[in-house]
Structure formats: structure tokens, C-alpha cells
Amino acid sequence: MKSMILAGLAAVGLAVAGPASASEDLAQKSGCTKCHAVADKKMGPSFKDISAKYKSKAGSDAAIVAKLKAGK
């Protein structure tokens, strides 16, 4: 559960702040990069696509974390 929250925060960090090496390391350690890439679609959407989707939405950080906690 803790790793899912950290993965969610890493995804939000990558989506909002752009690719940062510390966040990329956390995403790799959490297994996010198995399905997601920074710019390209894999099994899941890219972090840039996620960023574009949630960029202008208020409370997007909480929404992403809630989805990750629910396993979606």
C-alpha cells in the first residue's frame, strides 16, 4: 500500500514538474515504468498524457492518489 502511494506521488511529480531524476528513480523502483513511460504510451498512458489530462483540474493530486489506492 505504501509503495502504491509513493508511486502515485512519483507519477504526480513527473506529470506536474516534468521529468526529474529523483522522481524517475522512484517510478522505476515502484514498478511504474513497466506500464508507463515519460513520453510514449506503453500498456498505460505516458506520464505526459496523464499530466495533460489532469493539468487544469483542481485536486488532481488527490484524484491520482485515490485511483492508485483503488488499484486502477
Order of alpha helices (4+ residues) and beta strands (2+ residues): alpha-alpha-alpha-alpha
